[in-house]
């Protein structure tokens, strides 16, 4: 499926910065999986924060496992 330029701009505009990812993980440490509250702090939707946390958490877990192995 091909995306239009408008759709691609929207995706790029909504990417998380490195600082936001760090803040997201800090908020998760403080609030657990309370994505609604985390979303309010991040000024993003709860599900967007949850999904980003899951992706980055899996990536971190993979890199830790590969370093330990």
C-alpha positions in Angstrom: 0.0 0.0 0.0 1.4 3.4 -1.0 1.2 6.3 1.4 0.6 9.9 0.2 2.9 12.7 1.1 0.4 14.0 3.6 0.3 10.6 5.4 4.1 10.3 5.4 4.4 13.8 6.8 2.0 12.9 9.6 4.0 9.8 10.5 7.3 11.7 10.5 5.9 14.6 12.5 4.7 12.2 15.2 7.9 10.3 15.8 9.3 10.1 19.3 12.5 11.9 19.9 15.3 10.3 21.9 14.5 12.6 24.9 10.8 11.6 24.7 11.7 7.9 24.7 13.9 8.5 27.9 11.0 10.4 29.5 8.6 7.7 28.5 10.7 5.0 30.3 11.1 7.2 33.3 7.4 7.8 33.5 6.8 4.0 33.1 9.1 3.4 36.1 7.0 5.9 38.2 3.5 5.0 37.0 3.7 1.5 35.6 1.3 0.7 32.8 -1.0 3.6 33.5 -0.8 4.7 29.9 -3.6 7.4 30.2 -1.5 9.3 32.9 1.7 8.8 31.0 0.0 10.0 27.8 -1.0 13.2 29.6 2.5 13.9 30.7 3.9 13.1 27.2 1.1 15.2 25.5 0.4 12.1 23.4 -2.3 9.4 23.5 -2.0 6.6 26.0 -2.0 3.9 23.3 0.8 5.7 21.3 2.9 5.8 24.5 2.2 2.1 25.2 3.1 1.1 21.7 6.3 3.1 21.7 7.3 1.7 25.1 6.7 -1.9 23.9 8.8 -1.4 20.8 11.7 0.3 22.6 11.5 -2.2 25.5 11.7 -5.1 23.1 14.7 -3.5 21.3 16.5 -2.9 24.6 15.8 -6.4 25.7 17.2 -7.8 22.4 20.4 -5.7 22.6 20.9 -6.7 26.3 20.5 -10.4 25.4 22.9 -10.2 22.5 25.6 -8.4 24.7 25.2 -11.0 27.5 25.2 -14.0 25.1 
